[in-house]
């Protein structure tokens, strides 16, 4: 039994189609989506994401407004916990000022 090729649906856009339509890179599409600047994507599967052509056309016609229906990644409580407004970086947590002093005192025998 031969597998049939799935024809692209004209009513949804892939990330490549959307990037070509907006004249930006696919990475920039993901940045805009993460920042809440694009209409919400349609999750078709675990790793499959598409955008509604109609929603994108309406978004462009409206002047590309920020999508206020969902919070951006930068405005979530976890990301805004830092003082710089940047999301926390991965890796080691920063040492507190007194941790180094405690180690030095312990090594000196106090």
Backbone as a chain_set.jsonl record, in Angstrom:
{"seq": "XXXXXXXXXXXXXXXXXXXXXXXXXXXXXXXXXXXXXXXXXXXXXXXXXXXXXXXXXXXXXXXXXXXXXXXXXXXXXXXXXXXXXXXXXXXXXXXXXXXXXXXXXXXXXX", "coords": {"N": [[0.842, -1.17, 0.0], [0.724, 2.061, -0.957], [1.858, 5.156, 0.356], [0.075, 8.133, 0.438], [0.851, 11.39, -0.702], [0.495, 14.186, 1.325], [-1.41, 16.921, 0.583], [-0.685, 20.391, 0.832], [-2.647, 22.393, 2.989], [-4.734, 25.023, 2.004], [-5.793, 26.833, 3.827], [-4.275, 27.093, 6.102], [-1.07, 28.095, 7.446], [2.353, 27.194, 7.346], [5.313, 27.543, 9.384], [7.362, 28.298, 7.678], [5.903, 29.213, 5.458], [4.58, 31.391, 6.638], [6.768, 32.97, 7.39], [7.798, 33.625, 4.858], [5.642, 35.064, 3.867], [5.629, 37.287, 5.567], [8.101, 38.292, 5.073], [10.339, 37.711, 6.706], [12.668, 35.894, 8.813], [12.379, 32.389, 9.749], [13.1, 32.026, 12.375], [12.603, 34.561, 13.427], [9.84, 34.585, 13.223], [9.184, 32.733, 15.229], [10.158, 34.149, 17.429], [8.451, 36.391, 17.453], [6.027, 35.056, 17.891], [6.493, 33.918, 20.432], [6.67, 36.249, 21.914], [4.103, 37.094, 21.891], [3.209, 38.605, 19.796], [2.102, 37.724, 17.44], [-0.932, 36.288, 16.037], [-2.485, 33.632, 17.897], [-1.08, 30.402, 17.446], [-2.192, 27.38, 15.776], [-2.246, 24.338, 17.301], [-1.548, 21.347, 16.019], [-0.465, 18.887, 16.453], [1.896, 17.225, 18.6], [4.37, 18.428, 17.926], [3.657, 19.939, 15.783], [2.753, 22.904, 14.342], [0.6, 25.372, 13.134], [-0.579, 28.338, 11.464], [-3.592, 30.129, 11.153], [-4.647, 31.141, 8.033], [-6.597, 33.059, 7.584], [-6.712, 34.376, 10.082], [-4.153, 35.491, 10.145], [-4.283, 37.184, 7.893], [-6.266, 38.984, 8.777], [-4.919, 40.046, 10.969], [-2.76, 41.334, 9.728], [-4.203, 43.199, 8.194], [-5.24, 44.733, 10.249], [-3.074, 46.146, 11.031], [-1.02, 44.788, 12.304], [-1.307, 44.377, 15.222], [-0.369, 43.95, 18.696], [-1.007, 40.834, 20.208], [-3.21, 40.665, 22.668], [-4.607, 38.746, 24.012], [-3.279, 36.631, 25.173], [-0.655, 36.172, 27.528], [2.671, 37.356, 27.016], [5.834, 35.689, 26.915], [7.659, 37.18, 28.331], [6.146, 38.507, 30.22], [5.254, 36.766, 32.097], [4.86, 35.526, 35.482], [7.108, 34.039, 36.346], [9.16, 34.874, 34.655], [9.274, 37.605, 35.176], [10.311, 37.746, 37.671], [12.954, 38.394, 38.129], [15.192, 41.216, 38.603], [16.027, 42.569, 36.375], [14.193, 42.29, 34.355], [14.616, 40.415, 32.515], [14.259, 36.983, 31.469], [15.054, 34.299, 33.756], [18.357, 32.973, 33.64], [19.669, 29.862, 32.486], [21.47, 27.305, 34.245], [23.996, 27.468, 36.792], [22.837, 28.67, 39.926], [23.042, 32.05, 41.106], [25.506, 32.855, 43.535], [24.931, 33.715, 46.924], [25.946, 36.623, 48.726], [26.918, 36.06, 51.311], [27.582, 33.379, 51.272], [30.128, 32.773, 50.278], [31.745, 33.901, 52.254], [31.057, 32.328, 54.481], [32.148, 29.877, 53.748], [34.873, 30.509, 53.703], [35.294, 31.123, 56.414], [34.752, 28.645, 57.579], [36.795, 27.129, 56.468], [38.943, 28.311, 57.708], [38.646, 27.449, 60.246], [36.794, 28.488, 62.016]], "CA": [[0.0, 0.0, 0.0], [1.547, 3.261, -1.091], [1.396, 6.292, 1.154], [-0.276, 9.29, -0.387], [1.427, 12.669, -0.291], [-0.508, 15.102, 1.85], [-1.374, 18.219, -0.072], [-0.76, 21.478, 1.819], [-3.965, 22.998, 3.107], [-4.637, 26.452, 1.681], [-6.311, 27.69, 4.887], [-3.307, 27.191, 7.199], [0.3, 28.435, 7.042], [3.461, 26.653, 8.126], [6.228, 28.604, 9.814], [8.075, 28.764, 6.476], [4.956, 30.018, 4.677], [4.357, 32.646, 7.354], [7.997, 33.759, 7.284], [7.864, 34.157, 3.497], [4.566, 36.058, 3.738], [6.008, 38.484, 6.314], [9.471, 38.646, 4.643], [11.242, 37.592, 7.846], [13.177, 34.531, 8.973], [11.551, 31.509, 10.57], [13.453, 32.301, 13.769], [11.891, 35.778, 13.832], [8.437, 34.195, 13.425], [9.091, 32.134, 16.569], [10.35, 35.226, 18.414], [7.197, 37.155, 17.508], [5.011, 34.2, 18.508], [6.81, 33.822, 21.861], [6.424, 37.55, 22.529], [2.679, 37.392, 21.822], [2.983, 39.59, 18.751], [1.345, 37.085, 16.367], [-2.117, 35.554, 16.493], [-2.156, 32.337, 18.49], [-0.986, 29.329, 16.449], [-3.012, 26.185, 15.928], [-1.431, 23.159, 17.611], [-2.15, 20.199, 15.353], [0.114, 17.721, 17.099], [2.872, 17.531, 19.635], [5.375, 19.347, 17.397], [3.151, 20.545, 14.56], [2.091, 24.183, 14.599], [0.197, 26.107, 11.939], [-1.318, 29.566, 11.704], [-4.754, 30.304, 10.289], [-4.416, 32.163, 7.004], [-7.583, 34.113, 7.815], [-6.286, 35.148, 11.255], [-2.965, 36.273, 9.757], [-4.749, 38.255, 7.003], [-6.935, 39.981, 9.616], [-3.88, 40.664, 11.788], [-2.034, 42.257, 8.851], [-5.131, 44.286, 7.849], [-5.405, 45.581, 11.433], [-1.82, 46.853, 11.298], [-0.152, 43.913, 13.097], [-1.313, 44.734, 16.644], [0.072, 42.942, 19.665], [-2.095, 39.964, 20.635], [-3.361, 40.858, 24.11], [-5.386, 37.65, 24.584], [-2.43, 35.717, 25.926], [0.538, 36.879, 27.985], [3.926, 36.985, 26.377], [6.751, 34.98, 27.797], [8.355, 38.156, 29.164], [5.288, 39.054, 31.253], [4.819, 35.735, 33.022], [5.436, 35.761, 36.807], [8.437, 33.445, 36.487], [10.137, 35.678, 33.938], [9.399, 38.94, 35.74], [10.807, 37.654, 39.036], [14.261, 39.033, 38.206], [15.15, 42.671, 38.661], [16.384, 43.134, 35.08], [13.137, 42.098, 33.385], [15.004, 39.312, 31.645], [13.97, 35.685, 32.068], [16.223, 33.758, 34.433], [19.25, 32.188, 32.796], [19.866, 28.486, 32.919], [22.806, 27.037, 34.762], [24.146, 27.604, 38.238], [22.201, 29.823, 40.535], [24.063, 32.958, 41.625], [25.806, 32.702, 44.966], [24.611, 34.847, 47.781], [27.183, 37.252, 49.188], [27.421, 35.477, 52.552], [27.994, 31.993, 51.085], [31.584, 32.718, 50.152], [32.321, 34.213, 53.568], [30.859, 31.158, 55.33], [33.138, 28.861, 53.359], [36.191, 30.955, 54.159], [35.359, 30.975, 57.874], [34.807, 27.208, 57.871], [38.133, 26.652, 56.111], [39.895, 28.86, 58.67], [38.446, 26.791, 61.524], [35.871, 29.216, 62.884]], "C": [[0.889, 1.236, 0.0], [0.965, 4.372, -0.235], [1.147, 7.468, 0.234], [0.407, 10.527, 0.176], [0.299, 13.569, 0.193], [-0.344, 16.456, 1.181], [-1.436, 19.307, 0.999], [-2.152, 22.095, 1.813], [-3.851, 24.492, 2.842], [-5.084, 27.371, 2.82], [-5.399, 27.795, 6.102], [-1.914, 27.449, 6.632], [1.299, 27.737, 7.941], [4.341, 27.815, 8.547], [7.008, 29.158, 8.619], [7.173, 29.634, 5.613], [4.737, 31.388, 5.321], [5.584, 33.553, 7.266], [8.113, 34.387, 5.892], [6.817, 35.258, 3.308], [4.929, 37.369, 4.429], [7.392, 39.01, 5.944], [10.426, 38.713, 5.83], [11.723, 36.151, 7.924], [12.22, 33.701, 9.821], [11.847, 31.736, 12.046], [12.714, 33.537, 14.283], [10.401, 35.501, 14.018], [8.269, 33.628, 14.823], [9.288, 33.189, 17.659], [9.066, 36.045, 18.579], [6.09, 36.349, 18.186], [5.237, 34.095, 20.016], [6.514, 35.123, 22.599], [4.941, 37.927, 22.505], [2.331, 38.412, 20.753], [2.178, 39.036, 17.58], [0.045, 36.513, 16.915], [-1.701, 34.175, 17.004], [-2.102, 31.257, 17.405], [-1.955, 28.195, 16.766], [-2.088, 25.012, 16.192], [-2.148, 21.948, 17.037], [-1.673, 18.905, 15.994], [1.106, 18.17, 18.144], [3.877, 18.573, 19.159], [4.912, 20.083, 16.143], [2.334, 21.78, 14.894], [1.795, 24.836, 13.255], [-0.527, 27.372, 12.376], [-2.463, 29.648, 10.711], [-4.468, 31.436, 9.307], [-5.361, 33.346, 7.223], [-7.177, 34.999, 8.998], [-5.083, 36.023, 10.927], [-3.375, 37.428, 8.85], [-5.443, 39.361, 7.798], [-5.929, 40.74, 10.471], [-3.097, 41.692, 10.973], [-2.921, 43.453, 8.506], [-5.337, 45.256, 9.015], [-4.122, 46.329, 11.796], [-0.875, 46.093, 12.211], [-0.123, 44.291, 14.586], [-0.805, 43.596, 17.509], [-1.148, 42.138, 20.104], [-2.188, 40.026, 22.147], [-4.122, 39.718, 24.789], [-4.548, 36.707, 25.426], [-1.172, 36.459, 26.356], [1.763, 36.433, 27.201], [4.813, 36.298, 27.394], [7.435, 35.943, 28.762], [7.482, 38.707, 30.283], [4.767, 37.997, 32.218], [5.471, 35.963, 34.376], [6.84, 35.177, 36.963], [9.491, 34.319, 35.817], [10.325, 37.044, 34.582], [9.919, 38.919, 37.175], [12.161, 38.334, 39.198], [14.144, 40.541, 38.203], [15.441, 43.295, 37.309], [15.268, 43.027, 34.062], [13.436, 40.985, 32.406], [14.596, 37.998, 32.279], [15.22, 35.119, 32.73], [17.043, 32.887, 33.491], [19.389, 30.791, 33.369], [21.281, 28.329, 33.453], [22.829, 27.187, 36.268], [23.392, 28.811, 38.748], [23.289, 30.747, 41.058], [24.26, 32.746, 43.123], [25.361, 33.933, 45.719], [25.922, 35.362, 48.366], [27.754, 36.552, 50.416], [27.903, 34.037, 52.363], [29.513, 31.861, 50.975], [32.27, 32.965, 51.484], [32.171, 33.034, 54.515], [31.867, 30.07, 55.006], [34.535, 29.24, 53.847], [36.363, 30.796, 55.661], [35.468, 29.502, 58.256], [36.197, 26.658, 57.551], [39.18, 27.158, 57.111], [39.72, 28.265, 60.061], [37.535, 27.534, 62.478], [34.525, 28.605, 62.858]], "O": [[1.719, 1.407, 0.892], [-0.251, 4.515, -0.114], [1.95, 7.749, -0.656], [0.523, 10.684, 1.391], [-0.734, 13.692, -0.466], [0.731, 17.056, 1.214], [-2.168, 19.161, 1.977], [-2.753, 22.291, 0.757], [-2.972, 25.156, 3.392], [-4.79, 28.566, 2.79], [-5.72, 28.518, 7.045], [-1.611, 27.078, 5.498], [1.12, 27.689, 9.158], [4.132, 28.947, 8.112], [7.282, 30.357, 8.56], [7.605, 30.663, 5.093], [4.711, 32.411, 4.637], [5.453, 34.764, 7.089], [8.485, 35.554, 5.768], [7.087, 36.269, 2.659], [4.581, 38.444, 3.94], [7.813, 40.054, 6.442], [11.22, 39.645, 5.949], [11.243, 35.288, 7.189], [11.362, 34.241, 10.52], [10.946, 31.649, 12.88], [12.254, 33.565, 15.424], [9.763, 36.112, 14.875], [7.329, 33.988, 15.532], [8.643, 33.12, 18.705], [8.651, 36.352, 19.696], [5.308, 36.894, 18.965], [4.285, 34.173, 20.793], [6.15, 35.104, 23.775], [4.562, 38.968, 23.042], [1.263, 39.021, 20.804], [1.623, 39.81, 16.8], [-0.073, 36.279, 18.117], [-0.682, 33.628, 16.584], [-2.978, 31.203, 16.542], [-2.463, 28.079, 17.882], [-1.221, 24.721, 15.369], [-3.221, 21.567, 17.506], [-2.424, 17.932, 16.061], [1.151, 19.34, 18.523], [4.204, 19.501, 19.899], [5.705, 20.781, 15.511], [1.351, 21.713, 15.632], [2.635, 24.848, 12.356], [-1.021, 27.469, 13.499], [-2.309, 29.272, 9.549], [-4.096, 32.542, 9.701], [-4.963, 34.5, 7.064], [-7.285, 36.223, 8.927], [-5.001, 37.166, 11.378], [-2.874, 38.541, 9.012], [-5.234, 40.543, 7.526], [-6.073, 41.945, 10.674], [-2.803, 42.785, 11.458], [-2.456, 44.593, 8.521], [-5.577, 46.445, 8.808], [-4.101, 47.07, 12.779], [-0.005, 46.702, 12.834], [0.951, 44.501, 15.151], [-0.811, 42.433, 17.105], [-2.21, 42.709, 20.347], [-1.323, 39.489, 22.839], [-4.27, 39.719, 26.011], [-5.081, 36.044, 26.316], [-0.672, 37.299, 25.607], [1.868, 35.281, 26.781], [4.551, 36.338, 28.596], [7.757, 35.566, 29.889], [8.006, 39.319, 31.214], [3.928, 38.297, 33.067], [6.553, 36.548, 34.428], [7.676, 35.767, 37.647], [10.589, 34.488, 36.348], [11.426, 37.592, 34.542], [9.964, 39.961, 37.829], [12.487, 38.803, 40.288], [13.102, 41.085, 37.836], [15.124, 44.468, 37.11], [15.373, 43.619, 32.988], [12.604, 40.65, 31.563], [14.583, 37.89, 33.506], [16.333, 35.429, 32.308], [16.5, 32.162, 32.657], [19.246, 30.571, 34.572], [22.17, 29.123, 33.145], [21.804, 27.049, 36.935], [23.32, 29.844, 38.083], [24.365, 30.273, 41.422], [23.313, 32.494, 43.867], [25.412, 35.051, 45.205], [26.892, 34.613, 48.483], [28.975, 36.46, 50.547], [28.588, 33.519, 53.245], [30.102, 30.931, 51.527], [33.264, 32.314, 51.806], [33.088, 32.762, 55.29], [32.383, 29.413, 55.91], [35.283, 28.396, 54.34], [37.424, 30.391, 56.137], [36.212, 29.159, 59.175], [36.715, 25.816, 58.284], [40.194, 26.496, 57.332], [40.523, 28.524, 60.957], [37.517, 27.217, 63.668], [33.614, 29.087, 63.533]]}, "num_chains": 1, "name": "protein.A"}
